[in-house]
Amino acid sequence: MRTTSRQPRSEGKTKEAKSGDAVVHLATVADAMHALLVKRADELAGCIEVSPEAVGLAAIVDAIEAHEEKRWPLGKTAARPARLGAPASR
């Protein structure tokens, strides 16, 4: 019986294209998490200042701001969604 060594079949994408797909996927996941954090921050807005909710809100706001600084380093652009509950820019 003859055995042959088989190499994985190329899927037709270059290494760079696969890396690009991964970056797009990660950005999509990060943006979805950002949207959930903004939604939760909006729900906690107006909570009592000295409460566990206020501590959670502060942590969420820190996470949102850190994400936005990395994701949109130029600030608000057409590609950057407006924050939920934030006043519209004029």
MODELLER restraints for C-alpha pairs under 7 A, 6 or more apart:
rsr = mdl.restraints
at = mdl.atoms
rsr.add(forms.Gaussian(group=physical.xy_distance, feature=features.Distance(at['CA:34:A'], at['CA:64:A']), mean=6.41, stdev=0.5))
rsr.add(forms.Gaussian(group=physical.xy_distance, feature=features.Distance(at['CA:37:A'], at['CA:60:A']), mean=6.40, stdev=0.5))
rsr.add(forms.Gaussian(group=physical.xy_distance, feature=features.Distance(at['CA:37:A'], at['CA:64:A']), mean=6.80, stdev=0.5))
rsr.add(forms.Gaussian(group=physical.xy_distance, feature=features.Distance(at['CA:38:A'], at['CA:84:A']), mean=6.51, stdev=0.5))
rsr.add(forms.Gaussian(group=physical.xy_distance, feature=features.Distance(at['CA:39:A'], at['CA:84:A']), mean=6.92, stdev=0.5))
rsr.add(forms.Gaussian(group=physical.xy_distance, feature=features.Distance(at['CA:41:A'], at['CA:57:A']), mean=5.88, stdev=0.5))
rsr.add(forms.Gaussian(group=physical.xy_distance, feature=features.Distance(at['CA:41:A'], at['CA:60:A']), mean=6.54, stdev=0.5))
rsr.add(forms.Gaussian(group=physical.xy_distance, feature=features.Distance(at['CA:41:A'], at['CA:61:A']), mean=6.98, stdev=0.5))
rsr.add(forms.Gaussian(group=physical.xy_distance, feature=features.Distance(at['CA:42:A'], at['CA:85:A']), mean=6.63, stdev=0.5))
rsr.add(forms.Gaussian(group=physical.xy_distance, feature=features.Distance(at['CA:44:A'], at['CA:53:A']), mean=6.69, stdev=0.5))
rsr.add(forms.Gaussian(group=physical.xy_distance, feature=features.Distance(at['CA:44:A'], at['CA:57:A']), mean=6.28, stdev=0.5))
rsr.add(forms.Gaussian(group=physical.xy_distance, feature=features.Distance(at['CA:47:A'], at['CA:53:A']), mean=6.57, stdev=0.5))
rsr.add(forms.Gaussian(group=physical.xy_distance, feature=features.Distance(at['CA:47:A'], at['CA:54:A']), mean=6.23, stdev=0.5))
rsr.add(forms.Gaussian(group=physical.xy_distance, feature=features.Distance(at['CA:48:A'], at['CA:54:A']), mean=6.60, stdev=0.5))
rsr.add(forms.Gaussian(group=physical.xy_distance, feature=features.Distance(at['CA:72:A'], at['CA:80:A']), mean=6.96, stdev=0.5))
